[in-house]
Each structure stands twice: as C-alpha cells, then as structure tokens.
Amino acid sequence: MAHNAHGPQGPQEPDPAGSTQMFRAFVNEDTAARQPAAAPSTGPRIGVILGIAAVITVLVVVAWLAFS
C-alpha cells in the first residue's frame, strides 16, 4: 500500500470549538467598538427647538401684518 504524503493528517473533522471562540472574540470586539458611538448628544435638539420657535414667530408676524 502506498503512503499519500499530500493527504490530510490528524483528525478528519475540524475542531468546532476553535472557530466558535474566534467568532465570539470577533463579536465581542465589534460590540465594544460600537458602544462609545451610541452616546446621544443634546446639542442638535436645542437647535431644532430654537428653529421651530423662530419659524412660529415669523409665521405669527407675517399673519399679523397680513390681517392688520
């Protein structure tokens, strides 16, 4: 019988624990990288409120000038 030097050696099935550990490390790393970016800021909210107040003020002044 001839020896096949290019054939697979060792166990024929891959070790599922190794790939599972690598996957978990990848998922944990990805989650940790995204957490700081999820912090909400209050800066734009103040701008939106001031913008809406300005639009309402302009509409009231235009309506007052049109009907007086």
C-alpha positions as a Markdown table, in Angstrom:
| # | Residue | x | y | z |
|---|---|---|---|---|
| 1 | Met | 0.0 | 0.0 | 0.0 |
| 2 | Ala | 1.4 | 3.4 | -1.0 |
| 3 | His | 1.6 | 6.3 | 1.5 |
| 4 | Asn | -0.1 | 9.5 | 0.4 |
| 5 | Ala | 2.1 | 12.4 | 1.5 |
| 6 | His | -0.4 | 15.1 | 0.4 |
| 7 | Gly | -3.4 | 13.6 | 2.2 |
| 8 | Pro | -4.9 | 15.1 | 5.3 |
| 9 | Gln | -3.3 | 14.2 | 8.5 |
| 10 | Gly | -4.8 | 14.3 | 12.0 |
| 11 | Pro | -8.5 | 14.3 | 12.7 |
| 12 | Gln | -10.7 | 14.5 | 9.6 |
| 13 | Glu | -13.3 | 16.9 | 11.1 |
| 14 | Pro | -12.4 | 20.5 | 12.0 |
| 15 | Asp | -12.5 | 21.5 | 15.7 |
| 16 | Pro | -15.7 | 23.5 | 16.1 |
| 17 | Ala | -14.6 | 25.0 | 19.5 |
| 18 | Gly | -11.7 | 26.9 | 17.8 |
| 19 | Ser | -13.9 | 28.6 | 15.3 |
| 20 | Thr | -16.6 | 29.3 | 17.9 |
| 21 | Gln | -14.0 | 31.0 | 20.2 |
| 22 | Met | -12.8 | 33.1 | 17.2 |
| 23 | Phe | -16.3 | 34.1 | 16.3 |
| 24 | Arg | -17.1 | 35.1 | 19.9 |
| 25 | Ala | -14.0 | 37.2 | 20.1 |
| 26 | Phe | -14.9 | 38.9 | 16.8 |
| 27 | Val | -18.5 | 39.7 | 18.0 |
| 28 | Asn | -17.3 | 41.0 | 21.4 |
| 29 | Glu | -14.7 | 43.2 | 19.7 |
| 30 | Asp | -17.2 | 44.6 | 17.3 |
| 31 | Thr | -19.7 | 45.3 | 20.0 |
| 32 | Ala | -17.1 | 47.1 | 22.2 |
| 33 | Ala | -16.1 | 49.3 | 19.2 |
| 34 | Arg | -19.7 | 50.5 | 18.6 |
| 35 | Gln | -20.7 | 51.3 | 22.2 |
| 36 | Pro | -19.0 | 54.7 | 22.5 |
| 37 | Ala | -20.5 | 56.0 | 19.3 |
| 38 | Ala | -24.1 | 55.3 | 20.6 |
| 39 | Ala | -24.0 | 58.1 | 23.2 |
| 40 | Pro | -26.7 | 60.7 | 22.4 |
| 41 | Ser | -25.9 | 64.4 | 22.4 |
| 42 | Thr | -28.2 | 67.2 | 23.4 |
| 43 | Gly | -26.7 | 69.8 | 21.1 |
| 44 | Pro | -28.8 | 69.3 | 17.9 |
| 45 | Arg | -32.0 | 69.1 | 20.0 |
| 46 | Ile | -31.6 | 72.6 | 21.2 |
| 47 | Gly | -31.1 | 73.8 | 17.6 |
| 48 | Val | -34.2 | 72.1 | 16.5 |
| 49 | Ile | -36.3 | 73.7 | 19.3 |
| 50 | Leu | -34.9 | 77.2 | 18.5 |
| 51 | Gly | -35.5 | 76.7 | 14.8 |
| 52 | Ile | -39.2 | 75.7 | 15.4 |
| 53 | Ala | -39.7 | 78.7 | 17.7 |
| 54 | Ala | -38.2 | 81.0 | 15.0 |
| 55 | Val | -40.5 | 79.7 | 12.3 |
| 56 | Ile | -43.5 | 80.1 | 14.5 |
| 57 | Thr | -42.5 | 83.6 | 15.4 |
| 58 | Val | -42.0 | 84.5 | 11.7 |
| 59 | Leu | -45.4 | 83.0 | 10.8 |
| 60 | Val | -47.2 | 84.9 | 13.6 |
| 61 | Val | -45.5 | 88.2 | 12.5 |
| 62 | Val | -46.5 | 87.6 | 8.8 |
| 63 | Ala | -50.1 | 86.7 | 9.7 |
| 64 | Trp | -50.3 | 89.8 | 12.0 |
| 65 | Leu | -49.0 | 92.1 | 9.2 |
| 66 | Ala | -51.3 | 90.5 | 6.6 |
| 67 | Phe | -54.5 | 90.8 | 8.7 |
| 68 | Ser | -53.9 | 94.2 | 10.2 |
